[in-house]
Amino acid sequence: MAQGQSRSSNVLVVPQAKAALDQLKYEVAQELGIQIPQDGYYGYMATRDTGAIGGNITRRLVQIAEQQLSGGRIR
């Protein structure tokens, strides 16, 4: 498989969201102290690190959705 390509069959419902999701990925990784490879190849990263990034992204997206559903009120 060529570098930078993905076998993922996931398709973004809103393609413009890719930039925002990438930004969120880098923010979360920085908060966790994890360096994301500049070439985009994650094969050398520890599963624990990639899982931590993905888990924290999911957690943050759920928080954003909850805030939007509650009318922007923070609990």
Secondary structure, 3 states (H helix, E strand, C coil): CCCCCCCCCCCCCCCCHHHHHHHHHHHHHHHHCCCCCCCCCCCCCCHHHHHHHHHHHHHHHHHHHHHHHCCCCCC
